[in-house]
Amino acid sequence: MEESKVDMFMMINSNNLPSMSLPTIREKLLALPDSRASALHMTQFKNPTTAITLSVLIGHFGIDRFYIGDTGLGIAKLLTCGGLGIWTLVDWFLIMGLARQRNYDNLLATLA
């Protein structure tokens, strides 16, 4: 893929991905053939800011977990009312990192 396109992708999506993995992602994108670049643009990322907003406002219903794709944990959180509030508090600190990690995993699956 062209370096300018890679730089544009990195600028647009860097806040949705773990900062520690950005150099690795850039290397993989540079090695990506142009024929596979269209699949990359179809990848949708979850916004970590939306995830924390959902977590703070209605996290005790598990909506934040449903949003990032953890359906099983979302159901468990829903049935336990956020683990009686404890799980909800823990997710306030973890959910943004989990959203970024889920985006990274989806990107790697697209690149593979």
C-alpha positions in Angstrom: 0.0 0.0 0.0 1.2 3.5 -0.7 2.9 5.3 2.2 0.6 8.3 1.9 -2.5 6.1 2.2 -1.1 4.3 5.2 -0.3 7.7 6.9 -3.9 8.9 6.2 -5.3 5.7 7.6 -3.1 6.0 10.7 -4.1 9.6 11.3 -7.8 8.9 11.0 -7.9 5.7 13.1 -5.0 6.1 15.6 -7.4 7.0 18.5 -9.4 3.8 17.9 -6.4 1.5 18.2 -3.9 0.7 21.1 -1.1 3.2 21.0 1.5 0.5 21.6 0.5 -1.4 18.5 0.6 1.6 16.0 4.2 0.9 14.7 3.3 -2.8 14.1 0.1 -1.8 12.3 1.9 0.7 10.1 4.5 -2.0 9.1 1.7 -4.4 8.2 -0.2 -1.8 6.2 2.9 -0.9 4.2 3.3 -4.6 3.3 -0.3 -4.9 2.3 -1.0 -5.3 -1.4 -3.2 -2.7 -3.0 -5.7 -5.3 -4.0 -6.5 -5.9 -0.3 -6.7 -2.3 0.7 -10.4 -2.1 -0.2 -11.2 -4.7 2.5 -9.3 -2.4 5.0 -11.7 0.5 4.3 -14.7 -1.7 5.0 -13.5 -2.4 8.6 -15.6 -0.6 11.1 -14.0 0.5 14.4 -15.8 1.0 17.7 -15.3 4.4 19.2 -13.7 4.2 22.7 -15.3 7.5 23.7 -18.7 6.1 22.9 -17.9 3.0 24.9 -17.0 5.0 28.0 -20.1 7.2 27.6 -22.3 4.1 27.4 -20.5 2.6 30.3 -21.0 5.6 32.6 -24.7 6.3 31.6 -26.2 2.8 31.2 -23.3 0.4 31.9 -25.2 -1.4 34.6 -27.4 -2.9 31.8 -24.3 -4.2 30.0 -24.9 -2.0 26.9 -21.2 -1.1 26.9 -20.2 -4.7 26.5 -22.8 -5.3 23.8 -21.4 -2.3 22.0 -17.8 -3.6 21.9 -19.0 -7.1 20.9 -18.8 -9.0 24.2 -22.3 -10.4 24.0 -21.9 -13.1 26.6 -20.5 -10.6 29.2 -23.2 -8.1 28.2 -25.8 -10.7 29.1 -24.1 -11.6 32.3 -23.8 -7.9 33.3 -27.4 -7.3 32.4 -28.7 -10.2 34.5 -26.6 -9.2 37.6 -27.3 -5.5 37.3 -23.6 -4.8 36.6 -22.4 -7.3 39.1 -24.3 -5.3 41.8 -22.5 -2.2 40.6 -19.0 -3.5 41.1 -18.5 -4.7 37.6 -19.9 -1.4 36.3 -17.3 0.6 38.3 -14.5 -1.7 37.0 -15.6 -1.2 33.4 -15.4 2.5 33.8 -11.6 2.0 33.9 -11.3 -0.9 31.4 -13.9 -0.3 28.6 -11.9 2.2 26.5 -8.9 -0.1 26.4 -11.1 -3.1 25.6 -12.7 -1.2 22.7 -9.3 -0.4 21.3 -8.1 -4.0 21.7 -11.2 -5.3 20.0 -10.6 -2.8 17.1 -7.0 -4.1 16.9 -8.1 -7.7 16.8 -10.6 -6.9 14.0 -8.0 -5.1 12.0 -5.6 -8.0 12.3 -8.3 -10.4 11.2 -8.9 -8.1 8.2 -5.2 -8.0 7.3 -4.7 -11.8 7.6 
